Amino acid sequence: MDNISIQTTQNVDIEYELASIGDRILATLLDYVFFFAYALVIVLFAMALGSVLEDNIWLIIIMFLPVLLYDLLCEMFFQGKSFGKMIMKIKVVKLDGTQAGFGAYLLRWLLRIIDTRLFSGGIALIAILANGKGQRIGDMAAGTTVIKMKQKVTISDTILNKVKSSYTIVFEDVSKLSDADIAIIKEVMQVALRTGNQQAIERLAKKTKETMGITTNLPHSQFLATVVQDYSQYNFDR
């Protein structure tokens, strides 16, 4: 499987496995199952109401809007995942490491007509194969790609994260970090420890020290683990 390196907002590169074309096709087919199930419910509902809907065509239009806007709404509310993508454990991410927003999801949705509706998805297939970053045309325009989601692993699965009541904060300057910083530290640590990417851990530790304005001789992994514990205790004390 192809991998792609994505730089976090702390300038640390971490590698993700690109979703395969098969994964994306299966996710789309699963989404069609949800389409048809929803459409069937609407048809049965319309048959039950009968003449009531004949005089209120706009109600039918409103009821079918979720099908038209399905991909856009799912990716917006489920952070880059449709129901099919959830099942296949893949998701949409930005290549620059930032969180994809409405603009990116809208571009992907608008260009889906060209990518997947014309020539039965042939354009999307050619674009993905030629691009090398797992991007169809919509992804290229939005600066996104689709990656495999790793099995969810909490930081406590790799580093002791629970803070005892007697725990004393080691680095008081942990207050200079934000929730977003800690979230990135956790994510990078999870991926780096799983893949053995010590360089990513080293770069992250260096960036974190710069942000906090401190120096320490602790090993990089131990330092980052301590920062996570300190931040947990710092938030508990506030």
C-alpha positions in Angstrom: 0.0 0.0 0.0 1.2 3.6 -0.7 1.8 5.9 2.1 1.7 9.7 2.3 3.5 12.0 4.6 1.3 14.8 6.1 2.9 17.7 8.1 1.1 18.6 11.3 0.6 22.2 12.4 3.7 21.6 14.6 5.8 21.0 11.5 6.1 17.2 12.2 5.7 14.8 9.3 3.8 11.6 10.0 3.0 8.9 7.5 -0.5 7.6 6.8 -1.5 4.7 4.6 -3.5 5.9 1.6 -6.9 4.3 1.1 -6.8 1.9 -1.8 -9.0 2.3 -4.9 -10.8 -0.8 -3.8 -11.5 0.7 -0.4 -12.9 3.8 -1.9 -15.1 1.9 -4.4 -16.5 -0.4 -1.7 -17.2 2.7 0.5 -19.1 4.3 -2.4 -21.1 1.1 -3.0 -22.0 0.9 0.7 -23.1 4.5 0.5 -25.4 3.6 -2.4 -27.0 1.0 0.0 -27.8 3.8 2.4 -29.1 5.9 -0.6 -31.5 3.1 -1.7 -32.6 2.3 1.9 -33.4 6.0 2.5 -35.1 6.4 -0.9 -37.2 3.3 -0.2 -38.4 4.7 3.1 -39.3 8.0 1.3 -41.2 6.2 -1.4 -43.2 4.1 1.1 -43.9 7.3 3.1 -45.1 9.1 -0.1 -47.4 6.2 -1.0 -48.9 6.2 2.5 -49.6 9.9 2.3 -50.9 9.8 -1.2 -52.7 12.9 -2.3 -51.3 14.9 0.5 -47.9 15.0 -1.2 -49.4 15.7 -4.6 -50.4 19.2 -3.4 -47.0 19.7 -1.6 -44.3 18.7 -4.1 -41.8 20.8 -2.2 -42.1 18.3 0.7 -40.9 15.5 -1.6 -38.0 17.7 -2.8 -37.0 18.4 0.8 -37.2 14.7 1.7 -34.8 13.8 -1.2 -32.3 16.6 -0.4 -30.3 14.4 2.1 -29.6 12.1 -0.9 -28.4 14.9 -3.0 -26.3 16.4 -0.2 -25.3 13.1 1.3 -21.5 13.3 0.8 -21.3 16.9 1.7 -23.3 16.6 4.9 -21.6 13.4 6.1 -18.1 14.7 5.6 -19.0 18.0 7.3 -20.6 16.4 10.4 -18.5 13.2 10.6 -15.1 14.8 10.0 -14.4 13.5 6.5 -16.3 10.3 6.7 -19.5 9.0 5.1 -21.2 6.0 6.4 -19.5 3.9 3.8 -16.1 5.4 4.7 -16.8 4.6 8.4 -17.4 1.0 7.6 -14.3 0.8 5.4 -12.3 2.8 8.0 -11.1 5.5 5.7 -11.5 9.3 5.9 -10.8 12.5 4.1 -7.9 14.6 5.4 -6.1 17.8 4.3 -2.6 17.4 2.9 -1.3 20.4 4.8 -2.2 18.9 8.2 -5.0 21.3 9.0 -8.6 20.2 9.7 -10.7 20.1 6.5 -13.5 22.6 6.5 -16.7 23.4 4.6 -14.8 24.8 1.6 -12.8 21.6 1.1 -15.8 19.4 1.5 -17.9 21.6 -0.8 -15.2 21.4 -3.6 -15.1 17.6 -3.3 -18.9 17.4 -3.5 -19.2 19.7 -6.5 -16.5 18.0 -8.5 -17.8 14.5 -7.6 -20.1 15.0 -10.7 -17.0 15.0 -12.9 -15.0 12.5 -10.9 -17.6 9.7 -10.3 -20.7 10.5 -12.3 -19.2 10.9 -15.7 -17.8 7.7 -17.4 -18.8 5.6 -14.3 -16.0 6.9 -12.2 -13.3 6.5 -14.9 -12.1 10.0 -14.5 -11.6 9.6 -10.7 -9.8 6.3 -11.3 -7.3 7.8 -13.8 -6.7 10.8 -11.6 -5.9 8.7 -8.6 -3.6 6.4 -10.5 -1.8 9.3 -12.1 -1.6 11.6 -9.1 0.3 9.4 -6.7 -1.3 11.0 -3.6 -4.6 9.2 -3.8 -6.4 12.3 -5.1 -9.3 12.5 -7.6 -9.9 15.9 -9.2 -12.1 17.0 -6.3 -9.2 16.2 -3.9 -6.7 18.1 -6.0 -8.9 21.2 -5.9 -9.6 20.8 -2.2 -6.1 19.9 -1.1 -7.3 16.6 0.4 -6.8 12.9 0.1 -8.3 9.8 1.6 -6.4 7.7 4.1 -6.9 4.6 6.1 -7.9 5.2 9.7 -5.7 3.3 12.2 -7.5 1.4 14.9 -8.3 3.8 17.6 -5.6 3.7 20.3 -5.6 5.9 23.3 -2.3 7.3 24.5 -2.7 5.2 27.6 -2.2 2.1 25.4 1.3 3.2 24.6 2.3 5.6 27.4 1.1 5.8 31.0 -1.4 8.6 30.9 -3.5 8.3 34.0 -2.4 10.9 36.6 -2.4 9.9 40.3 -3.9 12.2 42.8 -0.4 12.8 44.3 1.0 13.6 40.9 3.2 16.8 40.8 3.6 18.7 37.6 7.1 18.5 36.3 7.0 21.3 33.7 5.0 24.3 34.8 5.4 25.8 31.4 2.9 23.2 30.1 0.4 26.0 30.5 1.7 27.5 27.3 0.3 24.5 25.3 -3.2 24.3 24.0 -5.6 21.4 23.7 -4.8 21.3 20.0 -1.0 20.9 20.8 -1.7 18.0 23.2 -4.0 16.4 20.6 -1.2 16.6 18.0 1.4 15.2 20.5 -0.9 12.2 21.2 -1.6 11.5 17.6 2.1 11.8 16.5 3.2 9.6 19.5 0.6 6.9 18.6 1.6 6.8 15.0 5.4 7.2 15.6 5.5 4.5 18.3 3.5 2.1 16.1 5.8 2.6 13.1 9.1 3.1 15.0 9.5 6.7 13.6 12.0 8.1 16.1 12.8 11.1 14.0 9.2 12.3 14.2 9.3 11.9 18.0 12.6 13.8 18.1 11.2 16.7 16.0 8.0 16.9 18.0 9.9 17.0 21.3 12.1 19.8 19.9 9.1 21.8 18.7 7.3 21.3 22.0 10.3 22.5 24.0 10.6 25.6 21.8 6.9 26.3 22.4 7.2 25.9 26.2 10.6 27.7 26.3 12.4 25.0 28.2 15.3 22.7 28.0 15.6 19.2 29.5 17.8 16.1 29.2 14.8 13.7 29.4 14.6 11.2 26.5 12.3 12.5 23.8 9.5 9.9 24.4 9.7 10.3 28.2 9.6 14.1 27.8 6.5 14.0 25.7 4.8 11.5 27.9 5.5 13.8 30.9 4.1 16.8 29.0 0.8 14.9 28.4 0.6 13.9 32.1 1.5 17.5 33.2 -1.2 18.9 30.9 -3.8 16.5 32.3 -2.9 17.5 35.9 -2.8 21.2 34.9 -6.3 21.0 33.5 -7.5 19.1 36.5 -6.2 21.8 38.8 -7.7 24.7 36.9 
